[in-house]
Amino acid sequence: MKRKLTVLLCVTLAGCAAMGKIESGEQAVGDRLVVSLDGPWNQFNRGVDVPTWTVEGFTVDRLRFFVGVKDGDPIAKRPKGESEQRPLTFHSTMKAHEVVALFQGLYTQDGSTFTLDRIEPVTFIGESGFKYTYTLLRRSDDVRLSGVGYGAVHNGELTVIDYSAPRLGFFPRYREQIEKMSLGAHLRS
Amino acid sequence: MGRAALADDASPWNPPPRFAPPDAASDEGGLWAMMAHEEQRLRRSQLLIRDAQLRAYLQGVTCKLGGEHCPDIRIYLVRTAWFNASMAPNGMMQVWSGLLLRVDNEAQLAAILGHEIGHYLQRHGLERLKDARSRATFATLLMPLGLAGSAGAFLAAASGFAYTRDQEREADRIGLTLMRNAGYDPREASVIWSNLLDEAAVHTGANLTSNSPMFATHPASAERRETLAQLAGSGGGDLFASEYLLHTTLLQRDLLDDELKRAEFDESIVLLNRLTKRSPERADLLYFRGEAHRLRNQKDDADLAQADFNSALALPQCPPEADRSLGFLHQARGEKAAARASFERYLQAAPEASDAAMIHTYLQELQS
């Protein structure tokens, strides 16, 4: 029994170490992006290749920051063992539609189904950018997600903030907060 | 079964009688309960394509092949843009929608379904489940919805449950027999593998099982294709091409959309080259091939895309998005007047499009 409790404690502590707290107020994402938060978030410190935050948990909602993706770089690394798949490479000449197509590719690589609901112009990080909304039928658990993203290219580098959560309940609960945060985001000079 | 026996297609094969459900208290009964549970989940899945007419058609083809086993085989069409089909030992067969895009006629569909029915009739899945490692991976394969992670995780699991070469050969041979008995041209079986190998060839030197769910569980090779062609002999039977196209027409747009969203443009271009050659009158195929070139954007891709969009726009029933894509190409080349004209035609045809506001912005930029 004692051994079981020790193992359980180790597992719990290891899980905690993978998460960090992000307090409300002004916060930096990486070196460049600054956002203002109405409430606290949890940050994944391991197992993700782009800064990823959540309120409800990794399998529920995800806020991802793709900051300063350079011309010729992929928007995210492909999972291990999928090196044969085509890299999702950003080019600074890409239009909004083409950038969203990269994210389609990213989100459907596990067989999930992506539907772009709307794409429209917005000002984001001080640039003429775009906002997109989408529906994702996640293959891993058969859950229908809603998503919203803001993107723009600054000095040839792409920045996108993308949030997705189950369509019922979670997404409507956080949408306003996400949109306010995204519209107020700026890059450090 | 050895190769020599395979080559001798004259040896008789008779299907077994219908299988009785196993005793619930047995190991096999436990597996059946697990499969029944997953089948319940599959029935409720949002990934399932519920088009009643299409499902009835697929079930009808299954019954033409399966004969008296028809009531025991249940076919589920799952919306996933890859080529794959699988059969659980309890008769639950899954067909992924990417397969329907890659099949040209009912005879080719029958070749895949017949092969899977062959596995079922010879109880290959059950044999594999006697192995503990296969049992663990099969649980993953069985659950199209319980798969956590990426396609790579699925492929790794799938390759862990691959049938043996002898089982594959046996299922191939039975599939051909079922095709012949149902009046299909058995030569179409090797055509499918040939087409899939062409698509896979874009990954030079790659391990096929690391790219395709179908290849992960059904090892493919030129030798297999040749053997199928040899066993099919001089053919005979029908293709039922118009029946197939009639029943899958309404799904075509979704299938093509999903294919492009995979962002595997090299594979898609090989596929669409074949489909446009088969059906040169279809504007939608030309539009999607143009999109694959435009999004890949290498070497001559922009020119090839433009040629496809122009050809598509000259045909009836062209998707309005062809004008939008043409606008993007003109815009990238600084051809402002041509870009404006294309975007305006797109908005005229699709004024309520989900990206109309974005296109209006492009038009404003082009005014300056």
Chai-1 contact restraints between the chains, C-beta under 6 A:
chainA,res_idxA,chainB,res_idxB,connection_type,confidence,min_distance_angstrom,max_distance_angstrom,comment,restraint_id
A,P79,B,S150,contact,1.0,0.0,6.0,A-B,restraint_1
A,P79,B,G152,contact,1.0,0.0,6.0,A-B,restraint_2
A,G81,B,G152,contact,1.0,0.0,6.0,A-B,restraint_3
A,E82,B,G152,contact,1.0,0.0,6.0,A-B,restraint_4
A,E84,B,H203,contact,1.0,0.0,6.0,A-B,restraint_5
A,E84,B,A206,contact,1.0,0.0,6.0,A-B,restraint_6
A,E84,B,S210,contact,1.0,0.0,6.0,A-B,restraint_7
A,E84,B,N211,contact,1.0,0.0,6.0,A-B,restraint_8
A,R86,B,E264,contact,1.0,0.0,6.0,A-B,restraint_9
A,A96,B,M358,contact,1.0,0.0,6.0,A-B,restraint_10
A,A101,B,L295,contact,1.0,0.0,6.0,A-B,restraint_11
A,Q104,B,K261,contact,1.0,0.0,6.0,A-B,restraint_12
A,G105,B,A263,contact,1.0,0.0,6.0,A-B,restraint_13
A,T108,B,K261,contact,1.0,0.0,6.0,A-B,restraint_14
A,Q109,B,A151,contact,1.0,0.0,6.0,A-B,restraint_15
A,D110,B,S150,contact,1.0,0.0,6.0,A-B,restraint_16
A,D110,B,A151,contact,1.0,0.0,6.0,A-B,restraint_17
A,G111,B,T80,contact,1.0,0.0,6.0,A-B,restraint_18
A,T113,B,R79,contact,1.0,0.0,6.0,A-B,restraint_19
A,F114,B,K261,contact,1.0,0.0,6.0,A-B,restraint_20
A,R118,B,S354,contact,1.0,0.0,6.0,A-B,restraint_21
A,I119,B,D355,contact,1.0,0.0,6.0,A-B,restraint_22
A,I119,B,M358,contact,1.0,0.0,6.0,A-B,restraint_23
A,E120,B,A357,contact,1.0,0.0,6.0,A-B,restraint_24
A,E120,B,M358,contact,1.0,0.0,6.0,A-B,restraint_25
A,P121,B,M358,contact,1.0,0.0,6.0,A-B,restraint_26
A,P121,B,T361,contact,1.0,0.0,6.0,A-B,restraint_27
A,L137,B,Q46,contact,1.0,0.0,6.0,A-B,restraint_28
A,S140,B,L147,contact,1.0,0.0,6.0,A-B,restraint_29
A,S140,B,A148,contact,1.0,0.0,6.0,A-B,restraint_30
A,D142,B,S45,contact,1.0,0.0,6.0,A-B,restraint_31
A,D142,B,Q46,contact,1.0,0.0,6.0,A-B,restraint_32
A,D142,B,L145,contact,1.0,0.0,6.0,A-B,restraint_33
